[in-house]
Amino acid sequence: MKAHSTAWRRLQPGPARKYIRKFNIKSGDLVWLVCRVSEHVQRRNKNDDGQATFLRKEVKQRGGVVVGVTKITISGFHPYWLAKAAALAKQHGAILLAETTDRYVRHPFYHSAAWPSAQARHTDLDVLAYYADGADLMTFLDPEATPREVRSQQSKRGQWAKDNKGGRPAKENTNPTSHPGCLKQRRVDNYEIVRQLKQDGVSVPEIMKTTGVKRDAVYRWLRGWCSPH
């Protein structure tokens, strides 16, 4: 029971407000923007440009001054890449500003299909603080915003950046994860997450709830009867 409790705590969101301030730009504040995307459709859609343009607008409206921007296409699982941006921000006496906490760091088990609700843990935030090295971190949304709030913000920003008021989406490319290759990769990712959660002492019902994988598949993967490859 104790092992399960410890494992479950390691899966819970950490106190992001302890490390990151909510958006509070004042006139004359110097700001360095951080705009991260992962290595797939966001890059092709120039979502990093959308983040930067949106944040510039919000900073300017409050009298702040953007002195630099870091745009990067990389996984958010390990924030070592933030060290350079943090050093540059400190040189300018600037605040580091990202749209949301997950632009800085993600839970290592995050998956857009298998586990979209995963949020950075206490340990992930500790690593973030290490690489920030004293830089002032801030996010436009509350640092502890829920995954639903984060997705809502991304959608609103995306529509604003493209001057799109909504409406029916185009039929093509509306679901890039429906491609057979993407479906296979999703199964592989789920398989790895299921086995890791079990190693951490999480029960089968909790694994099913967390990953959305059916009971029979969970048991087959854990017993080594088959793999998704």
FENQUIHU-V805887 format. One record per residue. N is the residue number from 1. RES is the residue in one small letter. OMEGA is omega as a letter, one per 40 degrees, with the letter a starting at -180 (none if undefined). Layout:
# FENQUIHU-V805887
N/RES/OMEGA
N/RES/OMEGA
This chain:
# FENQUIHU-V805887
1/m/a
2/k/i
3/a/i
4/h/a
5/s/i
6/t/i
7/a/a
8/w/i
9/r/a
10/r/i
11/l/a
12/q/i
13/p/i
14/g/a
15/p/a
16/a/a
17/r/i
18/k/a
19/y/a
20/i/i
21/r/i
22/k/a
23/f/a
24/n/a
25/i/i
26/k/a
27/s/i
28/g/i
29/d/i
30/l/a
31/v/i
32/w/a
33/l/i
34/v/a
35/c/a
36/r/i
37/v/i
38/s/a
39/e/i
40/h/a
41/v/a
42/q/a
43/r/i
44/r/i
45/n/i
46/k/i
47/n/i
48/d/i
49/d/i
50/g/i
51/q/a
52/a/a
53/t/i
54/f/a
55/l/i
56/r/a
57/k/a
58/e/i
59/v/a
60/k/a
61/q/a
62/r/i
63/g/i
64/g/a
65/v/i
66/v/a
67/v/i
68/g/a
69/v/i
70/t/i
71/k/a
72/i/i
73/t/a
74/i/i
75/s/i
76/g/a
77/f/i
78/h/a
79/p/i
80/y/a
81/w/a
82/l/a
83/a/a
84/k/i
85/a/i
86/a/i
87/a/i
88/l/i
89/a/a
90/k/i
91/q/a
92/h/a
93/g/a
94/a/i
95/i/i
96/l/a
97/l/i
98/a/a
99/e/a
100/t/a
101/t/a
102/d/i
103/r/i
104/y/a
105/v/i
106/r/i
107/h/a
108/p/i
109/f/a
110/y/i
111/h/a
112/s/i
113/a/a
114/a/a
115/w/a
116/p/a
117/s/a
118/a/i
119/q/a
120/a/i
121/r/i
122/h/a
123/t/i
124/d/a
125/l/i
126/d/i
127/v/i
128/l/a
129/a/i
130/y/a
131/y/i
132/a/i
133/d/i
134/g/i
135/a/a
136/d/a
137/l/a
138/m/i
139/t/i
140/f/i
141/l/i
142/d/a
143/p/i
144/e/i
145/a/a
146/t/i
147/p/i
148/r/i
149/e/i
150/v/i
151/r/i
152/s/i
153/q/i
154/q/i
155/s/i
156/k/i
157/r/i
158/g/i
159/q/i
160/w/a
161/a/a
162/k/a
163/d/a
164/n/a
165/k/i
166/g/a
167/g/a
168/r/i
169/p/i
170/a/a
171/k/a
172/e/i
173/n/i
174/t/i
175/n/a
176/p/a
177/t/i
178/s/i
179/h/a
180/p/i
181/g/i
182/c/i
183/l/i
184/k/i
185/q/i
186/r/i
187/r/i
188/v/i
189/d/i
190/n/i
191/y/a
192/e/i
193/i/i
194/v/a
195/r/i
196/q/i
197/l/i
198/k/i
199/q/i
200/d/i
201/g/a
202/v/a
203/s/i
204/v/i
205/p/i
206/e/i
207/i/i
208/m/a
209/k/a
210/t/a
211/t/a
212/g/i
213/v/a
214/k/a
215/r/a
216/d/i
217/a/i
218/v/a
219/y/i
220/r/a
221/w/a
222/l/i
223/r/i
224/g/a
225/w/i
226/c/i
227/s/a
228/p/a
229/h/none
